Amino acid sequence: MDINENGVGKNFTSREGVDCRKCIHFYVTWKQARPYGCKLFGFESQSMPSLVVKKESKQSCQEFRLKNAPKDSD
């Protein structure tokens, strides 16, 4: 799996696509109708945000950022 020092990686995917649960932008809303959300894109959904992004843009999410990735030392 190719992930750079910032936790960004196009290949950080599961069989279904990008694994939102491992992304810093993902959150659980606790709303029954729309339990999943993406902070970066500003939406909540019944399905995983990466699936919505793929359906709408016809490509995998390009904004995935790994949780707990090393911070820049600058």
The 8 nearest C-alpha neighbors of each residue, nearest first, counted from 0:
[[1, 10, 11, 2, 8, 12, 9, 3],
 [2, 0, 8, 10, 3, 11, 9, 7],
 [3, 1, 8, 7, 6, 0, 4, 11],
 [2, 4, 5, 6, 7, 8, 1, 68],
 [3, 5, 6, 69, 2, 68, 7, 70],
 [6, 4, 3, 7, 68, 69, 70, 64],
 [7, 5, 65, 68, 64, 3, 2, 4],
 [8, 6, 64, 2, 5, 3, 63, 65],
 [7, 9, 2, 10, 11, 1, 3, 6],
 [8, 10, 11, 61, 7, 1, 12, 2],
 [9, 11, 8, 12, 0, 1, 2, 17],
 [12, 10, 8, 9, 17, 0, 13, 1],
 [13, 11, 17, 16, 10, 18, 14, 15],
 [12, 14, 16, 15, 18, 17, 11, 10],
 [13, 15, 16, 12, 17, 18, 11, 10],
 [14, 16, 13, 17, 12, 18, 50, 49],
 [17, 15, 12, 13, 14, 18, 59, 49],
 [16, 18, 12, 19, 13, 49, 11, 60],
 [19, 17, 20, 12, 21, 13, 16, 22],
 [20, 18, 22, 21, 25, 17, 49, 47],
 [19, 21, 18, 22, 25, 26, 23, 47],
 [20, 22, 19, 66, 65, 18, 23, 25],
 [23, 21, 65, 19, 64, 66, 24, 25],
 [22, 24, 66, 25, 64, 65, 21, 63],
 [25, 23, 38, 37, 22, 39, 26, 64],
 [26, 24, 37, 22, 23, 36, 19, 20],
 [27, 25, 36, 35, 37, 28, 24, 38],
 [26, 28, 35, 34, 29, 36, 25, 30],
 [27, 29, 34, 30, 35, 26, 36, 33],
 [30, 28, 34, 27, 31, 33, 35, 32],
 [31, 29, 34, 28, 33, 32, 27, 35],
 [30, 32, 33, 34, 29, 45, 28, 35],
 [31, 33, 30, 45, 34, 44, 29, 43],
 [34, 32, 45, 44, 30, 43, 31, 35],
 [33, 35, 28, 30, 29, 31, 27, 45],
 [36, 34, 27, 44, 43, 28, 33, 26],
 [37, 35, 43, 26, 42, 25, 44, 27],
 [36, 38, 25, 24, 39, 40, 42, 41],
 [39, 37, 41, 24, 40, 25, 36, 42],
 [38, 40, 41, 37, 24, 62, 42, 25],
 [39, 41, 37, 38, 42, 24, 36, 48],
 [42, 40, 38, 39, 37, 43, 36, 24],
 [41, 43, 37, 36, 40, 44, 38, 48],
 [44, 42, 36, 35, 33, 37, 34, 41],
 [45, 43, 33, 46, 35, 36, 34, 48],
 [44, 46, 33, 34, 32, 35, 47, 43],
 [47, 45, 44, 48, 35, 50, 51, 33],
 [46, 48, 50, 49, 35, 51, 44, 19],
 [49, 47, 51, 50, 37, 52, 46, 36],
 [48, 50, 52, 51, 47, 60, 17, 53],
 [51, 49, 53, 48, 52, 47, 54, 46],
 [50, 52, 48, 54, 49, 53, 55, 47],
 [53, 51, 49, 55, 50, 54, 56, 60],
 [52, 54, 58, 57, 59, 50, 56, 51],
 [55, 53, 51, 52, 57, 56, 50, 58],
 [54, 56, 52, 53, 57, 51, 58, 50],
 [55, 57, 53, 58, 52, 54, 59, 51],
 [58, 56, 53, 54, 55, 59, 52, 60],
 [59, 57, 53, 56, 60, 52, 54, 55],
 [60, 58, 53, 61, 52, 16, 17, 49],
 [59, 61, 62, 49, 52, 63, 58, 53],
 [60, 62, 63, 59, 9, 58, 8, 7],
 [63, 61, 60, 64, 7, 39, 24, 9],
 [62, 64, 22, 61, 7, 60, 65, 8],
 [65, 63, 7, 22, 6, 23, 62, 66],
 [64, 66, 6, 22, 68, 21, 23, 67],
 [67, 65, 23, 22, 68, 21, 64, 6],
 [68, 66, 65, 69, 6, 23, 70, 21],
 [67, 69, 6, 66, 65, 5, 70, 4],
 [70, 68, 5, 67, 4, 71, 6, 72],
 [71, 69, 72, 68, 5, 4, 67, 73],
 [70, 72, 73, 69, 5, 4, 68, 6],
 [71, 73, 70, 69, 5, 4, 68, 6],
 [72, 71, 70, 69, 5, 4, 68, 6]]
